[in-house]
Amino acid sequence: MCARCGDSLDRAEGPDPGASLCRVCRLAPPPFVRAVAFGLYEGRMKEAIHAFKYARLYPAAPELGRMLAEAIDRLSGDAPGEMLVVPVPLHRSKLKARGFNQAFALAQYAVGFLVARHPEWRLTLAATALKRKRATPSQAGLSPRERRLNVRDAFAVSDAGAVADKHILLIDDILTTGATARAAAQALLDAGAASVRVATLARAQRSFAPDEVLIGQETQGSFSAGPAPAELLPSDRTHFSGDPLSF
Ligand SMILES: [Zn+2]
């Protein structure tokens, strides 16, 4: 796994088989320090997230929150003990339609578990620290480039004083290309946050060439053509680890 974004590393990633970072993170380092996820976005995890978000199966929130807490647990030793927990916001139109923000619900339950498990941590949930400036179409079904453009300048910090010099733990349900996490993290850093870490329930493994993600990145350097998309597909990682869902 990439030490930065958690994507799978394989021989297709580049000339250095011992590299700890994926090609995307090497060529266009994300603004966040590190992203962790409980599992892969597939199989029962994918079904559970769909049920939670789209079928509004809110009773799944505590169990999914516990899984998110497990992912956040992996930051211990690396993350500062005091963090502001910021869920990725929904635009008010989407919030109204869905009835709840899944990232906020997950963050709320995860913080509950973590407070019990890590009494030395000081986690403060800041539900409204970040807001969506405009409604953005769903990222589902968009190409990496479309995803990046879709969320560009979509986020704003409501109160810069609340995030200034704070270490932020950004929460979302899924991390796919990282476009949303990058845009949200950048808005927080622009407002003066000291650092941003990202935790999600599930990580969708890339199924496209890193170049697709990178084209148009401001931080992009020069690089040779990437491997074919098929070579980037994970070969032997088909199941997420952890307990099966109990509902
Ligand atoms: Zn990476």
Residues whose N, C-alpha, C, O or C-beta is under 5 A from the ligand:
A	BS01	ZN	C2 R4 C5 G6 D7 L21 C22 C25
